[in-house]
Amino acid sequence: MIFKVYYQENRFEVPVRENTQSLYVEAASEREVRHHLKDRNYNIELVQLLEGNHLEYEQSSQNYEVESIE
């Protein structure tokens, strides 16, 4: 499954829409995604499962690059 993660680059930063970053992760569950990212200094706002038309839309973006958890 592909998840889109919305985050702030600094764990102590207050979430502000203009500073929100995103990345895509391939994993079996949201828990696995959060575990994979726990060593990074991210303030994770949302982990969203992408599927169907939403996934197709994201895949057509030029910024679409997936990290795989192995």
C-alpha positions, 0 to 999 in steps of 0.5 A, a space after each residue: 500500500 502507498 501512504 502519503 505522509 504530511 509533516 513538518 521538518 522540525 519535530 518542535 515546529 508548530 504545524 503551518 500549512 505553508 511549511 508542510 512537506 509530504 512524502 510517499 511511503 510503500 508499507 503494509 500499514 500506517 504503523 509501519 510507516 510511523 515506525 520507519 520515520 521515527 528516527 527522523 526529526 519530523 512532526 508528522 501531521 497525517 499519514 494518509 492511505 492512497 488508493 483508487 483515483 486519489 493514488 492515480 492523481 498523486 502518481 501523475 505528479 512530477 514530485 511523486 517518488 516512493 520510499 519502500 520499507 524493506 
